[in-house]
Amino acid sequence: MSFDFTTVPARLGTDSQKWQKYPDRDILPLWVADMDFRASPAILAALHERVEHGIFGYARPVKSTVDAVVAACASRYGWTIEPSWIVWLPGLVCGLNVTAQAFAAPGDEVLTLSPVYPPFMTAPKNSGRVSVTVPFKLRPGATGLADGAWEIDWPALEAAVTPRTKLFFLCNPHNPVARVFRRAELARLADFC
């Protein structure tokens, strides 16, 4: 199956949040994960099939999806999990909000690295938690967004922790600094947390 990655559809005037957020500025809106290509024919066909069904009530996760998650946890991590343990959420933003409310009390601090996708900072604030950010540092001699150009400022991260710090939100792969954290960094973060 081939895909058309050369035709860019006109998105202005189509209720596109991505393109309408800064309507009077000559910018490329790279702030959100919203592609400017049509969905693949297979995705469109599946959606049309669901629409033709005509009923849009509350749906349960498809068994094959649940089975795939259980199998992935077993093969990748050696975990044996029950399907009932999986909590399905409609997206990351909802997950960040629920996590902040579940694991931190009002007034507690949620730490994250910045810059970062804005909901990592706003989710804690939505429920009276405090968002604390620690800026990345640019690796000496690095320019641009090459993977690894932006590094965790470990002393600053450690200094940001207070008795009220209850959570650390990690964006990985990281948006917007365009990097994937290395195993050693993730291990150090796990020890840190």
Backbone as a ProteinNet text record, in pm:
[ID]
protein_1_A
[PRIMARY]
MSFDFTTVPARLGTDSQKWQKYPDRDILPLWVADMDFRASPAILAALHERVEHGIFGYARPVKSTVDAVVAACASRYGWTIEPSWIVWLPGLVCGLNVTAQAFAAPGDEVLTLSPVYPPFMTAPKNSGRVSVTVPFKLRPGATGLADGAWEIDWPALEAAVTPRTKLFFLCNPHNPVARVFRRAELARLADFC
[TERTIARY]
84.9	0	89.7	59.3	139.7	62.3	136.8	78.8	127.3	42.5	75.7	129.5	260.5	322.7	366.7	318.5	358	246.3	121.8	9.5	-24.8	-13.9	-46.4	-186.9	-282.1	-418.8	-429.2	-520.9	-546.5	-619.9	-559.4	-619.4	-682.5	-648.3	-708	-858.1	-934	-1079.1	-1145.6	-1074.1	-1131.3	-1138.7	-1141.5	-1143.4	-1018.6	-908.4	-782	-720.6	-717.4	-658.6	-513.5	-444.2	-303.1	-283.4	-365.3	-347.4	-422.5	-519.4	-596.7	-544.9	-453.2	-404.4	-332.3	-255.1	-180	-216.5	-341.3	-388.2	-321.4	-275.3	-220.7	-69.4	-6.2	139.9	195	304.9	369	462.1	402.2	480.8	442	529.7	497.6	453	330	279.3	328.1	446.2	505.4	479.9	383.3	359.3	270.6	212.4	118.9	139.1	115.2	132.7	9.2	0.9	-111.8	-53	-67.4	-4.8	-83.5	-13.2	-75.4	-81.3	-116.9	-137.2	-267.6	-333.5	-457.7	-428.5	-526.8	-514.1	-501.5	-438.2	-418.5	-553	-560.7	-685.8	-737.2	-648.6	-691.9	-762	-710.3	-772.7	-907.7	-912.6	-1039.5	-1144	-1103.9	-1197.9	-1252.5	-1165.6	-1210.1	-1307	-1278.9	-1368.9	-1503.6	-1500.4	-1626.2	-1708.7	-1642.7	-1713.1	-1780.6	-1711.2	-1767.8	-1883.8	-1869.7	-1977	-2100.6	-2081.1	-2194.1	-2270	-2203.3	-2269.2	-2382	-2359.2	-2464.6	-2488.1	-2418.8	-2435.1	-2302.2	-2308.3	-2185	-2186.8	-2241.7	-2243.9	-2105	-2099.9	-1972.2	-1918.4	-1794.7	-1732.9	-1628.9	-1605.3	-1499.4	-1377	-1260.1	-1139.9	-1152.6	-1103.4	-1106.8	-1018.7	-1067	-993.7	-853.3	-837.4	-703.9	-607.2	-658.2	-573.4	-531.9	-628	-597.8	-495.2	-517.9	-424.9	-285.6	-278.5	-148.2	-73.2	-143.7	-78.9	-30	-112.5	-72.7	50	48.8	162.5	287.9	273.3	389.7	451.5	368.7	422	497.5	446.9	514.1	645.6	644.6	765.7	871.7	830.1	928	981.6	893.6	931.4	926.2	875	862.7	749.2	653.2	541.9	424.7	358.4	233.5	123.6	43.8	-61.7	-197.9	-297.8	-435.9	-496.6	-576.4	-641.1	-718.8	-775.8	-854.8	-768.7	-637.4	-548.1	-523.2	-551.5	-523.9	-633.8	-592.9	-687.4	-670	-775.1	-769.9	-813.6	-734.6	-765.1	-769	-843.2	-854.2	-731.7	-634.7	-515.5	-423	-308.5	-205.2	-250.8	-318.2	-354.8	-444.9	-540.9	-627.2	-542.8	-448	-361.3	-277	-224.3	-145.4	-231.8	-353.2	-442.7	-481	-516.8	-554.6	-436.6	-318.1	-199.2	-168	-174.2	-147.7	-246	-372.8	-473.4	-458.8	-416.1	-407	-285.5	-175.2	-50.5	6	-65.3	-21	-144	-126.8	-235.8	-227.8	-337.8	-330.1	-213.8	-137.1	-19.7	108.7	97.5	217.3	276.9	403.7	475.9	492.3	479.3	503.5	616.4	723.1	845.4	847.1	895.9	916.5	1030.2	1082.9	1190.6	1129.2	1192.6	1138.2	1246.7	1204.9	1066.4	1001.9	869	796.2	657.1	594.7	456.6	372.7	304.7	240.6	154.4	77.4	-2.4	79.4	208.5	291.4	301.1	287.2	293.8	155.3	55.8	-77.1	-158.9	-135.9	-214.9	-206.7	-87.6	-84.6	-162.2	-148.1	-214.4	-366.4	-416.9	-561.7	-629.7	-555.4	-615.3	-545.3	-485.5	-428.3	-291.9	-226.8	-89.8	3.2	129.7	226.5	318.3	326.7	415.6	552.4	655.8	793	871.5	935.7	1011.9	1161.1	1238.5	1384.4	1427.9	1492.6	1532.6	1640.5	1628.7	1736.8	1857.5	1973	2090.9	2141.9	2193.1	2247	2387.2	2409.7	2541.2	2646.6	2759.4	2864.5	2902.8	2903.1	2939.4	2825.1	2709.4	2595.5	2513.6	2453.4	2361.2	2238.9	2128.3	2008.5	1944.3	1871.3	1793.5	1849.5	1978	2035.8	2007.9	1975.1	1944.5	2058.8	2026.3	2126.8	2184.7	2146.1	2199.2	2153	2033.4	1978.7	1993.9	2050.5	2079.1	2005.2	1985.9	1928.4	2033.8	1993.4	2080.9	2061.4	2141.1	2122.8	2132.4	2232.1	2235.9	2110.2	2061.8	1941	1818.8	1812	1700.3	1699.1	1814.8	1823.5	1790.9	1834.6	1808.6	1661	1587.4	1445.9	1356.3	1406.1	1325.2	1309.1	1184.3	1152.7	1070.9	1042.3	955.7	816.6	774.3	642.1	645.5	763.6	773.9	723.5	620.5	559.4	565.8	582.1	579.5	685.1	726.3	812.2	748.6	711.4	655.6	768.5	786	889.1	823.3	864.3	818.6	929.1	901.9	1003.7	936.5	963.8	1052.3	1007.8	1104.5	1075.5	1024.6	917.9	857.9	869.5	944.2	986.1	1135	1216.1	1360.1	1404.6	1311.3	1335.6	1447.3	1435.3	1534.9	1471.1	1539.4	1500.3	1607.2	1564.1	1661.5	1729.2	1855.2	1935.7	1908.4	1940.6	1916.8	1980.2	2104.5	2173.4	2099.6	2045.6	1970.5	1841.7	1772.9	1648.6	1675	1784.8	1820.8	1850.9	1920.5	1952.2	1825.2	1732.5	1604.7	1526.8	1529.3	1459.8	1519	1650.4	1715.2	1679.6	1674.9	1642.7	1502	1409.4	1269.5	1249
-117.2	0	123.8	218.6	340.8	455.5	550.8	665.7	792.2	891.6	1019.4	1115.1	1134.5	1228	1356.3	1377	1497.1	1600.7	1555.5	1648.1	1695.7	1825	1881.7	1940.1	1881.5	1932.5	2072.5	2151.4	2284.5	2266.1	2309.8	2290.6	2417.6	2533.6	2658.2	2656	2702.7	2705.7	2571.8	2473.6	2340.8	2308.5	2411.1	2395.5	2325.5	2341.8	2283	2368.5	2315	2389.5	2424.2	2331.5	2352.4	2478.8	2495.3	2607	2732.5	2720.1	2836.8	2901.9	2837.2	2893.7	3026.7	3036.9	3159.8	3205.8	3248.5	3273.9	3390.1	3488.4	3607.5	3613.7	3498.2	3496.2	3399.8	3436.3	3353.5	3253.8	3148	3047.2	2908	2813	2672.1	2619.8	2573.9	2531.3	2390.6	2382.8	2254.2	2220.6	2284.7	2270.2	2150.8	2085.2	1977	1862.1	1741	1621.4	1603.1	1682.5	1681.8	1682.5	1573.4	1557.8	1631	1676.7	1744.7	1654	1528.5	1431.7	1359	1318.9	1242.7	1109.8	1059.9	927.9	823.2	712.3	607	547.5	490.7	429.4	321.5	244.9	139.9	199.9	309.8	376.2	434.3	499.4	556	446.8	332.8	222.2	170.1	155	106.6	205.3	333.8	434.5	434.5	423.4	418	296.7	184.1	62.8	85.6	150.1	177.3	276.2	378.3	476.1	407.6	317.7	247.1	162.2	120.3	44.5	127.4	259.7	351.5	367.6	292	302.4	348.2	450	506.9	509.7	405.6	397.4	370.7	352.9	327.4	191.8	191.2	68	18.5	-109.4	-169.2	-185.5	-196.1	-220	-351.7	-352.3	-472.1	-578.9	-702.6	-810.7	-827.4	-814.3	-831.5	-723.2	-603.5	-496.5	-528.9	-572.9	-611.7	-724.5	-825.7	-939.2	-894.3	-799.5	-749.8	-678.7	-600.9	-531.6	-632.8	-730.6	-834.3	-909.3	-946.1	-1018.4	-931.9	-804.2	-715	-698.5	-685.8	-673.8	-800.4	-915.4	-1041.8	-1055.8	-1028.9	-1051.7	-944.5	-820.2	-712.1	-698.2	-717.6	-687.3	-807.3	-920.6	-1037.4	-1024.5	-936.5	-913.9	-1004.9	-1057.1	-1128.5	-1037.4	-983.7	-891.2	-944.9	-904	-939.2	-830	-867.9	-766	-662	-702.4	-608.8	-501.3	-521.3	-421.6	-303.9	-321.7	-217.8	-112.1	12.3	124.1	197.8	198.6	261.3	406.2	493.6	636.7	687.2	795.1	843.8	917.6	944.6	1013.6	1052.1	1104.5	1142.8	1251.6	1353.7	1467	1421.3	1337.9	1281.8	1202.8	1124.4	1045.4	1130.7	1240.8	1330.9	1390.2	1431.7	1489.2	1387	1267.1	1162.2	1125.9	1115.5	1080.1	1185.6	1312	1419.3	1413.2	1386.7	1380.4	1255.8	1145.7	1019.2	1011.7	1073.4	1052.5	1176.8	1287	1409	1479.5	1539.2	1613.4	1760.2	1833.9	1977.4	2041.1	2122.9	2186.8	2108.4	1978.3	1898.3	1940.2	1907.3	1947	1830.6	1864	1769.3	1827.1	1752.2	1796.7	1748.7	1831.4	1790.4	1872.7	1823.8	1893.1	1986.8	2100.2	2194.9	2239.3	2279.5	2292.8	2155.6	2154.4	2028.8	2057.7	1954.7	1963	2023.4	2136.4	2213.7	2136.2	2033.5	1964.1	1900	1874.8	1823.1	1925.7	2053.1	2159.5	2201.9	2197.6	2245.1	2140.5	2012.4	1907.9	1918.4	1932.4	1946.8	2069.7	2180.4	2305	2292.2	2209.6	2194.6	2146.1	2077.5	2023.6	2074.5	2192.4	2254.2	2202.2	2127.2	2084.5	2191.7	2184.3	2285.1	2223.8	2286.7	2240.6	2305.9	2222.7	2271.4	2222.4	2313.6	2274.7	2296.1	2205.8	2215.9	2223.7	2331.9	2346.5	2245.9	2197.5	2119.7	2211	2151.2	2230.2	2177.5	2267.4	2231.5	2175.7	2055.9	1992.4	2085.1	2103.4	2191.6	2154.2	2252.8	2231.1	2185.8	2153.3	2104.7	2222.2	2201	2299.8	2227	2294.6	2238.1	2129.6	2039.9	1937.8	1797.7	1784.1	1650.3	1571.8	1442.3	1360	1367.3	1401	1411.1	1549.6	1644.7	1780.8	1845.2	1811	1864.6	1759	1799.4	1705.9	1745.8	1647.8	1675.1	1745.7	1851.6	1922.6	1855.4	1752.7	1670.7	1750.8	1837.6	1916	2002.6	2063	2145.7	2059.8	1939.1	1849	1810.3	1773.8	1735.9	1853.8	1973	2092	2131.1	2090.3	2127.3	2045.3	1935.2	1847.5	1908	1908.3	1954.7	1845.6	1861.4	1763	1752.8	1853.4	1851	1784.6	1749.1	1686	1542.4	1510.7	1377.6	1301.7	1372.7	1308.9	1369.3	1287.6	1336.4	1291.7	1385.9	1355.4	1355.9	1244.5	1233.4	1220.5	1302.2	1294.7	1224.9	1103	1024.9	934.3	952.4	1048.4	1190	1279.2	1411.8	1507.8	1577.7	1681.1	1811.2	1909.5	1936.2	1919.8	1871.8	1872.6	1756.5	1673.4	1571.2	1474.4	1417.7	1317.6	1203.4	1089.1	971.4	952.4	936.7	920.7	784.7	781.2	659.5	575.1	447.3	354	405.4	453.9	501.7	620.3	708.7	823.3	777.2	681.9	631.5	560.1	484.4	416.6	519.2	624.2	728.6	799.8	824	884.1	791.4	661.2	565.2	568.1	573	582.8	714.4	820.3	953.4	955.5	891.6	892.7	800.6
0	0	0	-84.8	-90.3	-25.1	26	92.9	25.2	23.6	-38.7	67.3	67.3	160.3	90.1	-30.9	-105	-113.3	-106.7	-113.4	27.2	48.5	179.7	171.8	245.3	239.2	299.9	249.4	305.4	437.5	546.4	678.4	732.9	676.5	724.2	698.5	796.7	781.6	802.9	859.8	883	1031.9	1116.6	1262.2	1314.3	1246.6	1289	1399.2	1520.5	1632	1602.6	1540.3	1507.5	1424.3	1321.6	1229.1	1271.2	1361.8	1403.3	1531.1	1601.7	1728	1706.7	1600.5	1570.1	1428.9	1407.4	1271.3	1199.1	1271.2	1206	1211.5	1231.9	1240.6	1136.8	1078.5	976.4	1045.3	1100.4	1171.2	1124.7	1147.4	1129.2	1264.7	1277.8	1408.1	1444.6	1500.5	1536.7	1683.4	1744.5	1887.5	1922.3	1824.3	1855	1756.1	1803.2	1719.9	1631.7	1529.2	1436.8	1296.3	1227.4	1096.2	988	889.2	776.2	654.1	678	570.6	598.6	492.6	508.7	577.3	649.6	710.8	600.8	633.5	533.6	493	372.3	326.9	422.6	484.8	577.8	699.7	750	865.3	825	709.5	662.6	642.7	587.1	565.4	698.4	797.8	929	993.6	980.6	1036.1	963.7	831.4	755.1	796.8	817.7	860	995.4	1086.1	1218.4	1207.8	1124.8	1106.3	1048.5	953.8	892.6	994.3	1100.1	1206.3	1266.4	1277.3	1317.2	1466.2	1549.3	1694.4	1753.2	1838.8	1894.1	2046.4	2107.3	2253.3	2308.4	2438.9	2504.7	2460.5	2418.9	2369.8	2469.7	2467.1	2548.1	2459.5	2520.4	2439.5	2363	2242.1	2158.8	2223.7	2230	2296.2	2240.1	2109.6	2051	2100.3	2127.3	2180.9	2324.2	2404.9	2543.2	2543.9	2461.6	2454.5	2412	2320.1	2273.3	2385.7	2467.7	2580	2683.4	2716.5	2813	2761.5	2633.2	2574	2570.3	2537.6	2532.6	2671.1	2773.3	2910	2949.9	2906.9	2939.1	2864.1	2733.6	2653.9	2675.9	2693.9	2709.2	2851.2	2949.8	3088	3181.9	3133.1	3219.2	3320.2	3292.2	3383.9	3347.9	3447.7	3428.1	3481.7	3392.5	3434.8	3394.2	3468.5	3437.9	3349.4	3253	3168.9	3249.7	3362.4	3443.8	3510	3511.9	3571.6	3477.5	3351.6	3252.4	3259	3272.9	3273.2	3141.2	3061.2	2929.3	2940.1	2885.1	2885.2	2741.3	2716.1	2578.9	2527.7	2614.2	2565.6	2679.3	2641.1	2736.4	2832.6	2783.4	2867.6	2982.2	2951.9	3056	3156.5	3106.7	3193.6	3286.5	3236.4	3320.8	3432.1	3397.8	3497.5	3604.2	3562.2	3657.1	3747.1	3688.9	3767	3872.2	3834.7	3931.2	4047.4	4017.3	4122.9	4209.4	4148.6	4221.9	4313.8	4274	4346.8	4414.8	4407.3	4475.6	4531.7	4647	4710.3	4668.4	4683.8	4654.9	4731.3	4659.8	4717.4	4697.4	4665.3	4637.2	4503.9	4485.4	4364.4	4267.2	4139.8	4031.2	3947.2	3936.8	3870	3725.3	3633.7	3494.9	3434.8	3323.7	3252.7	3149.3	3126.8	3029.4	2931.1	2809.9	2766.1	2751.6	2755.1	2744	2688.1	2634.3	2586.9	2700.5	2676.6	2783.6	2883.4	2844.8	2946.4	3059.2	3036.6	3145.4	3258.4	3225.3	3325.9	3374.3	3286.1	3325.2	3399.7	3373.7	3440.7	3592.9	3651.7	3797.7	3846	3775.7	3815.9	3810.6	3718.6	3702.9	3830.2	3916.6	4038.8	4164.7	4155.3	4273.5	4313.9	4224.9	4251.2	4195.1	4230.9	4187.4	4082.8	3968	3861	3878.7	3887	3901.1	3780.1	3709.7	3591.1	3613.3	3554	3554.8	3408.9	3368.6	3228.3	3187.4	3064.3	3004.4	2986.5	2969.3	2932.2	2798.6	2717.5	2586.9	2606.8	2552.2	2564.6	2506.1	2574.2	2521.8	2378.5	2291.2	2151.2	2063.3	2122.1	2043.9	1992.3	1876.6	1821.4	1770.1	1765	1705.5	1789.1	1719.8	1787.5	1768.4	1743.8	1730.5	1858	1842.4	1958.8	2059.2	2179.3	2283.7	2300.2	2213.7	2225.9	2355.7	2397.5	2522	2629.8	2743	2851.2	2978.5	3064.3	3195.6	3280.2	3343.8	3437.2	3573.7	3598.1	3718.3	3847.9	3864.3	3988.7	4007	3898.3	3907.5	3940.6	3882.4	3909.8	4057.7	4108.2	4249.9	4340.8	4303.9	4385.5	4385.6	4283	4272.3	4364.7	4414.8	4499.3	4638.9	4685.4	4820.8	4889.9	5017	5083.6	5020.9	4944	4879.2	4741.5	4691.3	4559.2	4568.8	4491	4496.7	4365.5	4253.9	4122	4031.8	3935.8	3827.7	3697.4	3612	3480.4	3378.3	3308.8	3205.5	3069.3	2976.2	2837.4	2757.9	2710.9	2639.5	2537.1	2409.2	2346	2380.8	2388.7	2440.9	2334.2	2371.2	2288.4	2367.2	2321.8	2185.4	2157.7	2251	2222.8	2134.9	2093.6	1990.5	2026.1	2143.8	2179.3	2256.8	2251.6	2327.9	2434.6	2558.2	2666	2657.1	2688.1	2684.5	2809.6	2798.9	2909.4	3039.8	3032.5	3153	3215.5	3131.6	3183.8	3251.5	3187.2	3244.6	3376.8	3383.2	3508.2	3617.1	3580.9	3678.7	3725.1	3632.5	3670.9	3763.6	3735	3821.5	3962	3971.1	4102.6	4170.6	4092.5	4144.1	4203.6	4131.7	4177.5	4296.1
[MASK]
+++++++++++++++++++++++++++++++++++++++++++++++++++++++++++++++++++++++++++++++++++++++++++++++++++++++++++++++++++++++++++++++++++++++++++++++++++++++++++++++++++++++++++++++++++++++++++++++++

